[in-house]
């Protein structure tokens, strides 16, 4: 695709522009992505008979575990890899243009929270830091750098130091983003409870076998009580995507303008589920122009008429992966 056209992904302002770009990217990926093209042909779908975005095939996310899903011949600038579980096959996302990823997460964060420069960014992501190829660590590391606050940074297991930093930030009424994996936030909550009135607490999901799984409501209740917070925010992202959705505490996620969630029928994966009913989560992520923008995840959820969605769990036969939200 023409580079100027790709840049229009991040300036979408209405549904018509989203639909037009989605169909254009579908045509581009059908032509240039052999894995996706083969899947579409198996379903009897091609640019000649796909006229609406609801007719675009969604590639099962499992393909990222066994195939190189790319729509570009350029050398990858990064290869993001899911954490997986012991002896499980991990997903790999080949990214030939990191600038697209940076634009996506920066513009996405700015859409919901304003410029990152306004925050001190404190990251509690120990399990992600202990391995290579985490797209979440790449994003948060860049947010830490761009915040330019002297106390921004990552914390591994030094919760005491983190506690002291948070106290100092609160005393100075510093606008702070505390972003962390669920089990690490729970550790902090249990060992060092404190009132955080000037801090956005954002969980990225995942116990990773470190602790007993909790449903979101239970997790948030514990964190709210420990930190004196009225709400806990959430980030929804995964290795195979270059965009994120955010929840401001009510369990309902919102997507940036270049990302859309379309539910599929759990009994008929090629059919769309009605609004408000539980279905599989299909995602259109137009920032994924050089891999696949149309992905059928293994998450279950509900999508509402206003475009917001909630995550209810995962299909039973799917293994749990690091960047997804907790399974029920």
C-alpha positions, -999 to +999 in steps of 0.1 A: +000+000+000+010+036-006+027+049+026+006+081+026-025+059+026-011+038+055-007+070+075-044+077+071-050+047+094-043+070+124-065+098+112-098+079+108-127+100+119-158+080+109-172+046+101-170+052+064-133+058+065-127+028+086-147+005+063-129+019+032-095+013+047-104-021+060-115-033+026-084-018+010-061-035+036-080-068+031-072-066-007-036-058+001-032-086+025-050-111+003-025-103-024+007-102-003+001-125+027+003-161+015-009-176+048-040-153+049-046-158+012-046-196+016-071-193+045-094-170+026-094-193-005-102-223+017-133-203+027-141-193-008-135-156+000-115-131-021-117-094-030-141-103-058-169-114-033-161-094-002-179-061-003-185-053+034-162-056+064-185-081+080-177-104+051-139-103+056-125-136+069-108-134+103-076-155+106-075-178+136-049-165+160-033-200+163-017-194+128+008-171+145+021-201+164+029-222+134+033-199+104+050-167+095+021-143+091+035-114+071+022-091+043+056-076+035+089-088+021+108-062+042+131-075+070+115-075+104+127-048+127+114-068+157+099-102+164+074-101+193+068-134+210+040-145+234+050-158+268+030-190+267+033-217+293+059-244+299+064-266+268+037-247+249+042-232+214+044-195+214+031-170+189+055-149+169+046-115+154+070-103+127+071-065+126+088-048+097+079-013+107+082-005+144+071+031+137+036+018+130+035+001+164+048+033+181+023+055+164-005+031+174+002+029+211+011+065+214-020+078+196-041+052+214-029+062+248-033+098+240-069+092+228-080+080+263-055+095+287-038+125+271-001+129+263+023+105+281+045+135+289+020+144+316+027+113+336+053+096+357+052+060+344+059+033+370+060-002+355+056-034+375+060-062+349+085-087+364+075-117+343+076-098+310+111-084+318+124-119+324+121-129+288+129-115+253+105-103+227+077-088+248+056-062+229+043-050+262+077-043+275+087-025+243+056-003+246+060+005+283+097+011+280+090+037+253+063+053+275+087+055+304+113+072+282+088+096+267+074+106+301+108+121+309+100+120+346+130+112+368+111+087+388+097+068+358+110+033+354+106-005+357+105-025+390+113-062+391+108-075+426+119-045+447+085-037+460+098-018+490+116+007+467+085+010+446+064+017+477+087+045+487+086+060+452+048+059+451+047+076+485+069+104+473+049+108+441+016+110+461+031+136+485+039+158+455+005+151+439+023+139+408+001+125+380+012+089+379+005+058+358+012+025+376+009-003+350+015-038+361+007-075+356-020-087+379+000-110+402+026-083+408+000-057+416-016-081+441+019-087+457+022-049+461-013-045+474-008-072+501+027-061+512+025-023+509-011-010+509-013+028+505-037+054+493-031+064+457-052+094+449-031+108+421-023+075+404-040+056+376-037+019+384-037-002+353-036-040+352-025-058+320-040-092+331-024-125+337-014-145+368+010-166+347+007-195+371+021-174+399-012-171+419-047-185+419-067-170+390-092-144+400-121-130+380-117-093+371-142-081+397-124-099+425-090-086+414-102-051+412-120-052+445-087-063+462-067-036+445-093-008+451-093-016+489-055-018+491-049+014+472-079+035+482-089+038+445-124+042+432-116+022+400-089+001+384-081+005+348-072-023+323-053-026+291-063-052+265-036-062+240-017-092+227+014-102+209-004-106+176-018-070+176-002-036+173-031-017+190-046-017+225-081-012+240-085+004+274-111+001+302-114+030+327-126+008+355-161-005+346-150-036+327-160-021+294-132-016+269-130+011+243-109+009+211-091+036+192-106+046+158-084+022+138-094-008+159-128-026+160-142-057+178-167-078+160-182-108+179-186-142+162-211-169+170-195-195+192-213-223+174-208-209+139-174-191+138-181-176+103-213-159+115-215-126+135-230-126+169-257-101+179-248-071+201-249-079+238-247-117+234-216-137+243-194-146+214-158-151+202-139-119+199-128-110+164-105-080+160-098-056+132-065-039+139-056-017+109-022-010+124-014-046+115-012-038+079+021-057+074+009-089+091-029-096+094-054-070+104-083-095+108-078-118+137-101-143+154-089-145+190-097-172+216-113-148+239-150-147+248-169-115+253-198-093+246-198-063+222-224-036+226-240-013+201-219+017+211-187-003+202-175-010+237-168-046+247-161-068+277-140-099+281-156-128+298-130-155+295-115-179+269-125-209+250-118-240+271-095-256+246-072-226+243-040-224+262-035-192+284-011-167+270+006-139+287-007-107+271-044-117+273-066-109+302-073-134+329-093-165+321-123-173+342 
